[in-house]
Amino acid sequence: MTNEWQGWRDAMERALYGPDGFYTRPGGAGPAGHFRTSVHVSPLFAGAVAALLCRVDTALGQPSELALVDVGAGRGELLTGVLGALPEEVAARVCPYAVELAGRPEGLDRRIVWGAELPPEGSLSGLLFANEWLDNVPLEVVETDGDGVPRRVLVAADGAERLGAPVAGADAEWLARWWAVAGSGPGVRAEVGRPRDAAWARAVRTLRGGLAVAVDYAHQEGGRPPFGTLTGFRQGREVRPVPDGSCDLTAHVAMDACGGASARRLTQRAALRALGVAGRRPPLSLASADPAAYVRALGAAGAAAELTDPAGLGAFGWLLEPVGGACTRLLTEWDE
């Protein structure tokens, strides 16, 4: 990025996905080198996604080709885990797709189709899963001036900011509907989630039947953070967001704005519990009967507790959007 002032959407695009971007830099460590997602916490997460894929498979009538699309696939960790957790009969019919701008990792399962673009619209039936993807879709940041007018925040390569022109057009309409800050006191910030809404809608249209799921840091109307959520991550630590390619740039997702009319929102805690992930300790009697099994069960319980912690990963939002009537009925099983 050069030293010119530009909006955060353009700055994020270049810093994350440009030729030397955080996610696309050749030889980079990938997301796992800088932050820990649910995928990296425990194989239980991939196991839960595998269980969900099996439910989708049943709802679709066990088609001869069952798609599994991982959007924002990182280094393929989730797809690898899911393929390993599936029953053999289901795995034999699965067509796995990784959507990721970074290059294909060496040694990845040959069955996985790797590409930078989503498959064509309406081309697949199955499960589309986007874990911590939408929070990295670039977007504009706005801040109210002394008169309460939302203005576009401009940023330089070193992270310095200044206010630009008042927000207008489609971005102003989105703010008025989803994150009304106009008329607030000075210094109130918001992130314009319109590009995320469009990105999610396009992802959902990949399916001609099945279920699309987004998992992410989220907030909803009535609970928007007054100063926004834009931040950076580097080597496991939260850092000042600087759009120079040296750190991840992320902002929480206004998930209620993304979903269509049939979508349903859950917490990760509720979603994983519905898929059989619970943090219950094994009975002490197992410790004397089978000590090794007890230790394994205890470790699994600890990982499950971390994945479903209501003060941590369990508070993540899950957006479930069915495509077609079969998977609309599937969502009736998902109760808090």
NUVO-550173 format. One line per field, with one value per residue (C-alpha): residue number from 1; x, y, z. Coordinates in steps of 0.2 Angstrom, whole numbers, always signed. Last residue first. Example, Ala and Ser with C-alpha at 12.3 -4.5 7.8 and 13.67 -1.06 7.14 Angstrom:
# NUVO-550173
k 2; 1
c1 +68; +62
c2 -5; -22
c3 +36; +39
END
This chain:
# NUVO-550173
k 336; 335; 334; 333; 332; 331; 330; 329; 328; 327; 326; 325; 324; 323; 322; 321; 320; 319; 318; 317; 316; 315; 314; 313; 312; 311; 310; 309; 308; 307; 306; 305; 304; 303; 302; 301; 300; 299; 298; 297; 296; 295; 294; 293; 292; 291; 290; 289; 288; 287; 286; 285; 284; 283; 282; 281; 280; 279; 278; 277; 276; 275; 274; 273; 272; 271; 270; 269; 268; 267; 266; 265; 264; 263; 262; 261; 260; 259; 258; 257; 256; 255; 254; 253; 252; 251; 250; 249; 248; 247; 246; 245; 244; 243; 242; 241; 240; 239; 238; 237; 236; 235; 234; 233; 232; 231; 230; 229; 228; 227; 226; 225; 224; 223; 222; 221; 220; 219; 218; 217; 216; 215; 214; 213; 212; 211; 210; 209; 208; 207; 206; 205; 204; 203; 202; 201; 200; 199; 198; 197; 196; 195; 194; 193; 192; 191; 190; 189; 188; 187; 186; 185; 184; 183; 182; 181; 180; 179; 178; 177; 176; 175; 174; 173; 172; 171; 170; 169; 168; 167; 166; 165; 164; 163; 162; 161; 160; 159; 158; 157; 156; 155; 154; 153; 152; 151; 150; 149; 148; 147; 146; 145; 144; 143; 142; 141; 140; 139; 138; 137; 136; 135; 134; 133; 132; 131; 130; 129; 128; 127; 126; 125; 124; 123; 122; 121; 120; 119; 118; 117; 116; 115; 114; 113; 112; 111; 110; 109; 108; 107; 106; 105; 104; 103; 102; 101; 100; 99; 98; 97; 96; 95; 94; 93; 92; 91; 90; 89; 88; 87; 86; 85; 84; 83; 82; 81; 80; 79; 78; 77; 76; 75; 74; 73; 72; 71; 70; 69; 68; 67; 66; 65; 64; 63; 62; 61; 60; 59; 58; 57; 56; 55; 54; 53; 52; 51; 50; 49; 48; 47; 46; 45; 44; 43; 42; 41; 40; 39; 38; 37; 36; 35; 34; 33; 32; 31; 30; 29; 28; 27; 26; 25; 24; 23; 22; 21; 20; 19; 18; 17; 16; 15; 14; 13; 12; 11; 10; 9; 8; 7; 6; 5; 4; 3; 2; 1
c1 -159; -169; -162; -172; -184; -169; -170; -187; -179; -166; -178; -188; -174; -159; -157; -148; -139; -130; -120; -114; -99; -104; -97; -80; -78; -89; -103; -89; -95; -79; -69; -80; -79; -60; -60; -73; -62; -47; -57; -63; -45; -39; -53; -50; -32; -37; -49; -59; -51; -53; -70; -78; -74; -88; -82; -83; -97; -92; -105; -103; -118; -123; -137; -123; -113; -127; -132; -114; -110; -125; -139; -146; -159; -161; -177; -179; -161; -146; -133; -141; -144; -125; -119; -101; -87; -72; -55; -38; -24; -7; +9; +0; +2; -16; -12; -25; -18; -14; -23; -10; -9; +6; -3; -21; -29; -44; -61; -74; -85; -85; -103; -104; -120; -132; -149; -147; -135; -117; -106; -89; -91; -99; -108; -118; -126; -138; -144; -151; -146; -131; -119; -132; -128; -111; -117; -129; -114; -103; -117; -122; -103; -101; -115; -108; -104; -94; -99; -90; -96; -83; -94; -112; -125; -136; -132; -127; -140; -133; -145; -157; -150; -132; -137; -145; -130; -119; -131; -129; -120; -107; -100; -83; -67; -62; -44; -34; -16; -13; +4; -2; -14; -33; -48; -64; -80; -91; -107; -114; -116; -112; -95; -91; -98; -86; -87; -78; -79; -79; -66; -73; -62; -76; -86; -73; -73; -79; -89; -98; -107; -116; -124; -131; -120; -121; -134; -121; -105; -91; -84; -68; -50; -49; -45; -54; -51; -50; -31; -30; -18; +1; +7; -5; -15; -11; -20; -36; -46; -62; -60; -71; -75; -86; -93; -100; -87; -86; -105; -102; -86; -94; -87; -73; -58; -67; -72; -54; -46; -60; -57; -38; -38; -24; -36; -52; -61; -76; -77; -89; -95; -104; -114; -113; -124; -138; -142; -161; -157; -162; -151; -136; -140; -140; -123; -116; -121; -112; -96; -97; -98; -83; -73; -77; -73; -56; -51; -45; -38; -55; -63; -50; -33; -24; -8; +1; -16; -21; -8; +11; +16; +26; +19; +9; -9; -17; -8; -6; +10; +1; -15; -27; -26; -17; -24; -42; -41; -35; -49; -62; -54; -56; -40; -26; -11; +5; +6; +0
c2 -117; -127; -134; -148; -137; -132; -148; -143; -129; -142; -151; -136; -128; -118; -117; -102; -106; -91; -96; -82; -84; -84; -102; -96; -86; -80; -93; -107; -120; -123; -122; -134; -146; -145; -149; -163; -170; -170; -178; -192; -195; -196; -208; -219; -221; -225; -238; -246; -235; -218; -224; -224; -205; -202; -192; -173; -165; -152; -156; -157; -168; -158; -149; -144; -137; -126; -120; -115; -108; -96; -97; -87; -94; -90; -91; -72; -70; -68; -55; -40; -51; -56; -39; -46; -42; -33; -40; -35; -49; -42; -37; -33; -14; -10; -6; -12; -10; -27; -42; -56; -74; -70; -54; -49; -33; -23; -16; -18; -2; +12; +11; -9; -14; -23; -17; -24; -39; -43; -56; -65; -78; -94; -94; -109; -113; -128; -139; -136; -127; -121; -108; -95; -95; -89; -74; -69; -70; -59; -46; -45; -44; -30; -20; -22; -4; -3; +9; +23; +36; +49; +64; +62; +53; +61; +48; +32; +20; +3; -8; +2; +19; +12; +2; +18; +28; +14; +14; +32; +44; +44; +61; +65; +60; +59; +56; +40; +35; +16; +17; +14; +29; +28; +37; +35; +39; +52; +50; +67; +69; +88; +85; +71; +54; +39; +27; +11; +4; -15; -28; -47; -53; -55; -64; -79; -84; -102; -102; -119; -123; -140; -150; -148; -139; -129; -116; -102; -107; -113; -99; -92; -94; -113; -129; -145; -157; -176; -175; -173; -159; -164; -146; -132; -124; -106; -92; -85; -98; -108; -126; -139; -156; -168; -181; -197; -209; -199; -203; -222; -221; -212; -194; -189; -190; -180; -167; -165; -162; -150; -140; -139; -134; -122; -107; -113; -96; -104; -123; -131; -149; -155; -172; -182; -198; -189; -196; -190; -171; -172; -187; -178; -162; -172; -181; -164; -158; -173; -169; -151; -157; -169; -154; -145; -160; -161; -147; -130; -127; -127; -116; -103; -99; -84; -79; -95; -104; -90; -94; -96; -87; -95; -84; -69; -72; -70; -55; -48; -47; -47; -40; -50; -44; -27; -23; -27; -20; -3; -3; -6; +6; +21; +29; +41; +40; +32; +17; +0
c3 +108; +95; +79; +73; +64; +53; +43; +37; +27; +22; +11; +5; -5; +0; +19; +27; +44; +52; +67; +78; +90; +108; +111; +106; +121; +136; +131; +131; +118; +109; +125; +134; +120; +121; +139; +137; +123; +135; +149; +137; +131; +149; +154; +139; +145; +163; +158; +173; +186; +177; +169; +187; +187; +175; +160; +161; +151; +138; +125; +106; +99; +84; +94; +107; +93; +87; +104; +109; +92; +95; +83; +69; +56; +38; +28; +25; +19; +30; +30; +39; +55; +54; +57; +56; +68; +60; +55; +48; +50; +51; +42; +25; +27; +33; +51; +64; +81; +88; +95; +99; +92; +80; +73; +74; +69; +74; +68; +80; +80; +93; +98; +97; +90; +102; +97; +80; +79; +83; +76; +77; +64; +58; +41; +36; +19; +18; +4; -14; -29; -20; -26; -23; -4; -8; -18; -4; +8; -3; -5; +13; +17; +5; +13; +31; +33; +49; +63; +73; +86; +87; +89; +96; +87; +74; +61; +69; +63; +61; +50; +40; +41; +39; +24; +16; +19; +11; -4; -8; +4; +18; +22; +14; +23; +41; +46; +50; +53; +51; +44; +26; +27; +32; +27; +38; +28; +37; +47; +52; +71; +70; +78; +65; +66; +61; +46; +42; +24; +21; +17; +19; +33; +46; +32; +32; +50; +46; +29; +26; +11; +13; -1; -19; -32; -48; -43; -46; -52; -40; -29; -35; -29; -32; -24; -28; -13; -19; -20; -1; +3; +2; -3; +1; -14; -16; -6; -13; -5; -10; -5; -13; -7; -18; -6; -12; -5; +11; +14; +14; +23; +38; +39; +52; +40; +27; +40; +47; +30; +25; +41; +39; +21; +23; +25; +18; +16; +9; +13; +0; +4; -11; -11; -27; -29; -18; -1; -1; +2; +20; +23; +15; +25; +41; +36; +32; +50; +58; +47; +53; +71; +68; +61; +77; +88; +79; +92; +94; +77; +68; +82; +76; +84; +77; +69; +62; +60; +48; +35; +39; +23; +10; -4; +3; -1; +17; +23; +7; -4; -21; -13; -3; +15; +14; -3; +1; +18; +11; -2; +11; +24; +13; +5; +10; -1; +7; -4; +0
END
